[in-house]
Amino acid sequence: MVEITRHSELEARHRALGSSLDGEWNGMALPQTYATDPDDEVVAVRTRAGLFDVSALRMIDVSGPEAAAALDAMLTSNVGAMAPGQSAISNIVDADGSLIDDVLVYRDGLDSFRLSHGGGDLESVIDEFFSGRDASWAKNDDVHILSLQGPLSLAILDPHTPMDLATLSYFEHRPTELFGTPVSIGRGGYSAELGYEVFCSRNDAVALWDAILEAGAPAGAIPVSWACLDIVRVEGALLFFPFDMPEGDTTPWEVGADWTVDLGKPDFHGKAALERRKGEVRCAQVGVEIDASVAIEPGAGIFDGGRKVGSVNSTTWSRYLMKSLALCHVEPSLSGLGTALEVRSAAGTFAAHVVRTPFYDPLRLRTHPLHERS
């Protein structure tokens, strides 16, 4: 039995919505489902707005004159090049270049950062990068994260903050107030939609949750569960560590995360191994549509002419797209669009083919509209 070591201040709200809090991640009980149908919740996120409690993410505060140097030594991306108010996805690899955690870095000031991470090993290795440096880190279990996702999220939140939310670009964040409460608002999320993440203190979480839902009710905004979150993130081809890295020694090159690696910056942990393994890619990250009317279980095998050539990693049956979808690893030579494959699963054997990702909004116009692209 998984031990629950952290609690969301919103647990009573989740129970009132029909959740038994039977999910768990990072030691926190999750509202895996509500009384509402997760597929109906997906429709709300795709057409109106849905409010997620994603406080189960682990938050770390980093500060000090050498904070950027410490993070640059640990992470694959160029943290020092970020301006205050920017955030970026990065990764941590071990000495062999294998992924051990993914990290979202928020730069709040020249010497202050926040790190958001999931279930990986960041907290097991972070000390070595701060040792001897004029910088410090500390876990922050007070912060709660309310994520309003959907095309109407801007219209719902904007009247209730002095910040002009329309000027906030993707992966930017600013301190402000929302409904008169001090918060930080970042543009982003895990839904492949326009969305905003509200970072607040534990003591303010319930009041802000209620206020957001009350303000969003006329637009059809509703609370949405983690079951919904998993559907929309697979539709958006957004990877989830470590479930989409099942080999155990997967490199960023093998999951299409090369854009998070800056080999041009000074030495960082695992850099030499990443340079070496860039030419040793064993698998390719692909999206696959399966000719099935159900979600295929993760771990199912992918075959080509009777030969096993890959694995199914994250899956969903998307009622919104009316397709069985999977994020998979296959041999690089079989990653071309349209490649015909066979999936052998507990539900049966099905034809499948490689398609463009993301499955939903393949040009990512919802999160990166053309007028914001350089």
CORWO-V398256 format. One record per helix or strand. SS is the DSSP state (a for helix, b for strand). FROM is the first residue (numbers start at 1). LEN is the number of residues. If there is no record, write none. Layout:
ss->SS from->FROM len->LEN
ss->SS from->FROM len->LEN
This chain:
ss->b from->6 len->1
ss->a from->11 len->6
ss->b from->23 len->3
ss->b from->28 len->3
ss->a from->38 len->10
ss->b from->50 len->4
ss->b from->58 len->6
ss->a from->67 len->8
ss->a from->79 len->3
ss->b from->86 len->8
ss->b from->99 len->11
ss->b from->112 len->6
ss->a from->122 len->9
ss->b from->136 len->4
ss->b from->144 len->6
ss->a from->153 len->6
ss->a from->165 len->3
ss->b from->172 len->7
ss->b from->181 len->7
ss->b from->195 len->6
ss->a from->202 len->18
ss->b from->222 len->2
ss->a from->226 len->10
ss->a from->252 len->4
ss->a from->258 len->3
ss->a from->271 len->7
ss->b from->284 len->7
ss->b from->301 len->4
ss->b from->307 len->12
ss->b from->323 len->8
ss->a from->332 len->3
ss->b from->340 len->6
ss->b from->348 len->8
ss->a from->370 len->3
